[in-house]
Amino acid sequence: MTEDAPWLVVGLGNPGREYAGNRHNVGFMVAELLASRIGAKVGRHKRAVAEVGEGRLGFGGPKLILVKPLTYMNLSGAPVSALAQFFKVPVENVVAVHDELDVPYGQVRVKRGGGEGGHNGLRSMSKSLGTKEYARVRFGIGRPPGRQDPADFVLSDFSAVERKELDFLVDRAADVVEAVVLEGVEWAQNKYHGN
């Protein structure tokens, strides 16, 4: 990893007001918070169907390129790959932020590589990047109650009870992304996996 290479932080979600509060859109929520933290002006990019914001993490810190693909979840990989090439971001500096059914609500987990767990956004990214070896910040949404179809569950809004904690958890997920960029995946795992 080159010291001065930028980082591509990809918040996964679906565009459009009707999806804005969905569990599947938590990646967008984290990307938006990070953009406000670093003072990035977010707008459409000329090379990809995505909203992009750029800035530095701290004074003189690493450059972050925050990405919200606007292609819908299952086609997220094409804009991610195009932007990684455009900004010359090595795959080890790509971080996907996404909802995770296999992690309980209220927990944020980090890993590098591995499977996609049926997540279409990750599957598309892995295919377009030609590797699974990018970092993932996994925002736990838990399993659907009863017999609800997971596809319906992820496309539903957070419950009133969940929304009480949501801002705090999005804030924590943004902290985890910053830790991955500044200190690495392993350090972030050690710090955040106990909580």
GIWOHU-V893208 format. One record per residue. OMEGA is omega in radians with two decimals (NA if undefined). BURIAL is I if it has 9 or more other C-alpha atoms within 8 Angstrom, else O. Layout:
BEGIN
OMEGA/BURIAL ; OMEGA/BURIAL
END
This chain:
BEGIN
3.12/O ; -3.04/O ; -3.03/O ; 3.10/O ; 3.11/I ; 3.09/I ; 3.08/I ; 3.14/I ; -3.02/I ; 3.00/I ; -3.11/I ; 3.14/I ; 3.09/I ; 3.13/I ; 3.05/I ; -3.07/O ; -3.09/O ; 3.14/O ; -2.92/I ; -3.10/I ; -3.11/I ; 3.04/I ; -3.11/I ; -3.06/I ; -3.08/I ; 3.08/I ; 3.07/I ; -3.10/I ; -3.14/I ; 3.12/I ; 3.13/I ; 3.11/O ; 3.11/I ; 3.11/I ; -3.14/I ; 3.12/O ; -3.07/O ; 3.12/I ; -3.12/O ; 3.03/I ; -3.05/O ; 3.12/I ; 3.13/O ; -3.14/O ; -3.07/I ; -3.05/O ; -3.05/O ; 3.07/I ; -3.05/I ; 2.91/I ; -3.04/I ; 3.01/I ; -3.11/I ; 3.07/I ; 3.12/I ; 3.11/I ; -3.07/I ; -3.11/O ; -3.14/O ; -3.11/O ; -3.12/O ; 3.10/I ; 3.06/I ; 2.97/I ; -3.11/I ; -3.01/I ; 2.95/I ; 3.11/I ; -3.11/I ; -3.06/I ; -2.92/I ; -2.93/I ; -2.98/I ; 3.08/I ; -3.07/I ; -3.00/I ; -3.07/I ; 3.11/I ; 3.12/I ; 3.13/I ; 3.14/I ; -3.11/I ; 3.08/I ; 3.11/I ; -3.10/O ; -3.10/O ; 3.14/O ; 3.14/O ; 3.07/I ; -3.04/I ; 3.12/I ; 3.08/O ; 3.07/I ; 3.12/I ; 3.05/I ; 3.07/I ; -3.00/I ; 3.04/I ; -3.08/I ; 3.13/I ; -3.04/I ; 3.08/O ; -3.12/I ; 3.09/I ; -3.14/O ; 3.12/I ; 3.07/I ; -3.12/I ; -3.13/I ; 2.97/I ; 3.02/I ; 3.09/I ; -3.13/I ; -3.10/O ; -3.13/O ; 3.10/O ; 3.14/O ; -3.12/O ; -3.04/O ; 3.10/I ; 3.11/I ; 3.14/I ; 3.13/I ; 3.11/I ; -3.11/I ; -3.14/I ; -3.08/I ; 3.13/I ; -3.14/I ; 3.14/O ; 3.05/O ; -2.97/I ; 3.00/I ; -3.12/I ; 3.09/I ; 2.96/I ; -2.96/I ; -3.11/I ; -3.07/I ; 3.02/I ; 3.14/I ; -3.13/I ; 3.12/O ; 3.13/I ; 3.07/O ; -3.08/O ; -3.12/O ; 3.11/O ; 3.12/O ; -3.14/O ; 3.09/O ; -3.10/O ; -3.09/I ; 3.13/I ; 3.04/I ; -3.13/I ; 3.02/O ; 3.13/I ; 3.12/O ; 3.13/O ; 3.13/O ; -3.10/O ; 3.11/I ; -3.12/O ; -2.93/I ; -3.12/O ; 3.12/O ; -3.09/O ; 3.06/I ; 3.09/I ; 3.12/I ; 3.13/I ; 3.08/I ; 3.06/I ; -3.13/O ; 3.09/I ; 3.13/I ; 3.13/I ; 3.11/I ; -3.12/I ; -3.03/I ; -2.99/O ; 3.14/O ; -3.08/I ; -3.08/I ; 3.12/O ; 3.13/I ; 3.08/I ; -3.12/I ; -3.10/O ; -2.94/O ; -3.06/I ; 3.09/I ; -3.04/O ; NA/O
END
